[in-house]
Amino acid sequence: MKKLNKYIGLIALAALFASCQSSKQLLSKSDSRAKLMHNIASDHDMSKEMMDAIMQGAHGKMLMKERMKEMMGDKSMMMQTMKDDLEMKKRMMSGMMETAKADTRMMAEMCKAMMDNPEMMQMMQKMKDKDKGMMKGMDQN
């Protein structure tokens, strides 16, 4: 996950360079650039905005797909990280779903991967059963 954060930081830096012609003077000074990146990285809302801006471009989407493929390749690391940090798990799942919604090919690939994975299918069934139980309880009230 540290690698992912570094890549996101690099992507953010690249997006800053590409999006602001007039800010090149500000960004040409390493002190100013470092302060700007630190401010964005340390502020939740600004980080989210930066990620949204990065994902608008084709290059950002391509990098995200590459990182997702790398993470999916190292399943043990990803699973351990998700177990250790539930908030990160929620953010990753939500980010993947938003990306997949925007890219129908990626959505089809994700669905196929989930259907081919027995553990994932069991988890989906448990979620479905849990939702049915909740709905049944609501109907009785």
Secondary structure, 3 states (H helix, E strand, C coil): CHHHHHHHHHHHHHHHHHHCCCCHHHHHCHHHHHHHHHHHHHCHHHHHHHHHHHHHCHHHHHHHHHHHHHHHHCHHHHHHHHHHCHHHHHHHHHHHHHHHHHCHHHHHHHHHHHHHCHHHHHHHHHHHHHHHHHHHHHHHC
